[in-house]
Amino acid sequence: EDRRDAARTYIESVGGTLHGFWYGFGTHDGYTLWEAPDNVSMAAVALALAGGGAIASLDTTVLLTVDETLEALTRAGQIGYRVPGS
C-alpha cells in the first residue's frame, strides 16, 4: 500500500515536512526521512503511529547539521569533563 500521503498528513500535522519514503528489506520494512520543528513534535508522531498498532518496530535518529555539530564540539570543549578516578 502506498502510505506516503498518510505519512505526509501525520508529519505535517505537527509542522513537519516529509522528505522521503521508502520500502526496504532488512530490519525494517519502511524508512522515512522527515523534518520536524522540534523533538517533541517528532516524538508525538512516532508515539501516535506506534500506539495505533500498525508499527511493530520503530527506530528514530535525530540528525544534526554540520553547524550544530560544530557548536556541540565547541561546547563540549568548555565542559571540563573529568574521567572517573582521575
ABEGO torsion letter per residue (X at the ends): XBAAAAAAAAAAAAGBBBABBBBBBEABABBBBBBBABAAAAAAAAAAAAAAGABABBBBBBBBBAAAAAAAAAAAAAAGBBBBGX
